[in-house]
Amino acid sequence: MSAVVRVAAAVMLRSDGREFLLAQRPEGKVYAGYWEFPGGKVEAGESMRDALVRELHEEMGITVTACTPWLTRRFTYPHATVHLEFWRVTAWTGEIGITGPLEHAAVDWQEKAKSPTVEPILPANGPILKALSLPETMLITHAEGDGTQAQLARLAARLKQHEGSLPPLIQLRDKQLPANERQAFAAAVVDLAHAHGALVVINDDAALARDCGADGLHLSAGALAATQQRPDFAWVGASCHTAGEVARAGELELDYALLGPVLPTPTHPEHPGIGWDEFAARRADNGIPVLALGGMQESLRATAMAHGAHGIALMRGW
Ligand SMILES: Nc1nc2c([nH]c(=O)n2[C@H]2C[C@H](O)[C@@H](COP(=O)(O)OP(=O)(O)OP(=O)(O)O)O2)c(=O)[nH]1
């Protein structure tokens, strides 16, 4: 069997990260006419990042000035098995197809929150498009400490801040609330979230998730270990601590993983957290978006992304 082909692909973002670029493969290439993320094969001796910068210069005439690793995917086509690394590109100089010639047949800016308006898309890219629509912030409820009314008021204020940008994903945790209180809280959270276009996942309770009309299920690490196949919800994610758990979440084709604790947290100040280098190592080589958890706050988002995080999950810091 021929060697795996390494490919760097760029998810170019503009308009505060709300839009991304798709490009149409030109005549003469395999899958001509299909839409893809710009990029191409890594050359001998070249790093993934260098390949990405070179390809975007050759194919579009632009110079990348800021990019971070995001997702990895292996896919077997009839012509080759490819190992794709998708990077988010957030800044560049030059103008696409103006500062240099455009090799693609066409380019098109697409909205993250909507289905693409162009087709066909390269077969390997389906999960990547879904990952693009995953919010980059998760808010985790902690009504057990604050009380449900205080949490709802805080959530309402927080969701207002997101008007005009992609709303956060909300995880309803609060496992110790009495069942009837948890049900009522879940119903109120779903109503409020949906009024603002936000998604809700319920921690470890599929029946409650269905009853309250939530968008999905969040599996604890224990539930992840016991799960044999992806639960039947639009959105499913899991809490992970090890590289093995992140890999398992990927094998089950879940939509995201939370990985941490990265830094010490107010509730466990004695636990140093795994730190950013270990976060990057444990999330590496995975096809699902990984959000950093533990001691997170808005000011750490750029650091998280530089270490390959899809975004950040906030328990106390929201
Ligand atoms: N650029 C890019 N390639 C992708 C994506 N998704 C996907 O499956 N691929 C596959 C298609 C190809 O098999 C391979 C990329 O090879 P390519 O032919 O575009 O590479 P290249 O630009 O270096 O082309 P060439 O010099 O060999 O003509 O990766 C994607 O989103 N972007």
The ligand as an SDF file (V2000), in Angstrom:
LIG
                    3D

 32 34  0  0  0  0  0  0  0  0999 V2000
   -6.3440   21.1410    0.3330 N   0  0  0  0  0  0  0  0  0  0  0  0
   -7.2200   20.2830    0.8070 C   0  0  0  0  0  0  0  0  0  0  0  0
   -7.1180   18.9510    0.5510 N   0  0  0  0  0  0  0  0  0  0  0  0
   -8.0440   18.1430    1.0640 C   0  0  0  0  0  0  0  0  0  0  0  0
   -9.1060   18.6350    1.8950 C   0  0  0  0  0  0  0  0  0  0  0  0
   -9.8970   17.5840    2.2550 N   0  0  0  0  0  0  0  0  0  0  0  0
   -9.3630   16.4790    1.6870 C   0  0  0  0  0  0  0  0  0  0  0  0
   -9.8090   15.3500    1.7780 O   0  0  0  0  0  0  0  0  0  0  0  0
   -8.2270   16.8040    0.9650 N   0  0  0  0  0  0  0  0  0  0  0  0
   -7.4320   15.8390    0.2300 C   0  0  0  0  0  0  0  0  0  0  0  0
   -7.6350   15.9000   -1.2590 C   0  0  0  0  0  0  0  0  0  0  0  0
   -6.2920   15.4640   -1.8110 C   0  0  0  0  0  0  0  0  0  0  0  0
   -6.2740   14.0310   -1.8470 O   0  0  0  0  0  0  0  0  0  0  0  0
   -5.3110   15.9330   -0.7770 C   0  0  0  0  0  0  0  0  0  0  0  0
   -4.7200   17.2700   -1.1190 C   0  0  0  0  0  0  0  0  0  0  0  0
   -3.9760   17.1370   -2.2720 O   0  0  0  0  0  0  0  0  0  0  0  0
   -3.8540   18.2700   -3.4040 P   0  0  0  0  0  0  0  0  0  0  0  0
   -3.8330   17.5700   -4.7030 O   0  0  0  0  0  0  0  0  0  0  0  0
   -4.8540   19.3330   -3.2180 O   0  0  0  0  0  0  0  0  0  0  0  0
   -2.4220   18.8510   -3.0010 O   0  0  0  0  0  0  0  0  0  0  0  0
   -1.5410   19.9360   -3.7280 P   0  0  0  0  0  0  0  0  0  0  0  0
   -2.2390   21.2610   -3.7230 O   0  0  0  0  0  0  0  0  0  0  0  0
   -0.1910   19.8490   -3.0590 O   0  0  0  0  0  0  0  0  0  0  0  0
   -1.5780   19.4520   -5.2160 O   0  0  0  0  0  0  0  0  0  0  0  0
   -0.5190   19.0180   -6.2930 P   0  0  0  0  0  0  0  0  0  0  0  0
    0.6030   19.9850   -6.1620 O   0  0  0  0  0  0  0  0  0  0  0  0
   -0.1440   17.6190   -5.9700 O   0  0  0  0  0  0  0  0  0  0  0  0
   -1.3000   19.1430   -7.5430 O   0  0  0  0  0  0  0  0  0  0  0  0
   -6.0540   16.0770    0.4470 O   0  0  0  0  0  0  0  0  0  0  0  0
   -9.2100   20.0230    2.1250 C   0  0  0  0  0  0  0  0  0  0  0  0
  -10.1310   20.5150    2.7860 O   0  0  0  0  0  0  0  0  0  0  0  0
   -8.2510   20.8100    1.5810 N   0  0  0  0  0  0  0  0  0  0  0  0
  1  2  1  0
  2  3  2  0
  2 32  1  0
  3  4  1  0
  4  5  2  0
  4  9  1  0
  5  6  1  0
  5 30  1  0
  6  7  1  0
  7  8  2  0
  7  9  1  0
  9 10  1  0
 10 11  1  0
 10 29  1  0
 11 12  1  0
 12 13  1  0
 12 14  1  0
 14 15  1  0
 14 29  1  0
 15 16  1  0
 16 17  1  0
 17 18  2  0
 17 19  1  0
 17 20  1  0
 20 21  1  0
 21 22  2  0
 21 23  1  0
 21 24  1  0
 24 25  1  0
 25 26  2  0
 25 27  1  0
 25 28  1  0
 30 31  2  0
 30 32  1  0
M  END
$$$$
